[in-house]
Amino acid sequence: MKKILSGTVAVIALIATPAVAQLNPTNQLHYAGTALGGYTITNPQPVTVNIPFIGPVTTNPGQIAGELGVATQVGTRYRAQADAPSNSETATPTVNVAFNLSGTVNKDCSFYSGNDASATNISFGVIGVRTGNNENVNSAFEMVGDAEANIDTLTAGCNFNNEVVITKNNGTNGLVNSAAGGYDTNQFQANIPYSVNATWTGVALNAVTTGSGQSLNVSTTQNNNLISQGAWRSRMDIDIVAPAVTSKGLVAGTYSGTTTLTLRAL
């Protein structure tokens, strides 16, 4: 029976890798012997026999015969068994895990207006009027020319839909002389109307596009004005122009007014 082990070395390979799919663990039982001219029994399977008055009885005649050969020393036996615990749960060759990331950015609007309060105090200095004694009476004390101021900042904008609002505290009166004393209202006035125009680069409300030139104007006859915008950031220029008052003379004194720019996230 040399065919049972045909070489001089028996190599037992233990395999437990995904490359070789083992559906069931090893369970081998082999017998061989010389009785009755020689025999082999490979993996004998149990059979059920129905015995009268007893009922079904399961027995394994092949294994009984093989063990009998081993016991009577006319046969031999080879047995190999292997087992390992099953997966703890169904194997998944591919796993997809989606991580939902989130965070919050606060709404903010910014406008760089210098390093202290004095930066926003804008003075026209002396607003020139016609003071020559050789002026025609219809021109005396009238403004010589327009009063102009320009304000620009390199940092302005909002990071969400927003409103840009310009408001004049004195409304259409503009700059007001609050201590003008008495004067002939047919010949003099104690206020100087002015306009405000702001320009920047931005986008329309809810627009997702490249920025373009935007502007907001409050004329001499308007108290305020506003425009809605999408998120923007750019430089902003603000031009204030008080057209020369030439219909009447100006009462002497200090003229003042406040213009408020509001950037308000919606």
Summary of the structure (lengths in Angstrom):
residues: 266
radius of gyration: 51.5
end to end distance: 94.9
largest distance: 154.9
contacts: 595
relative contact order: 0.16
helix: 9%
strand: 39%
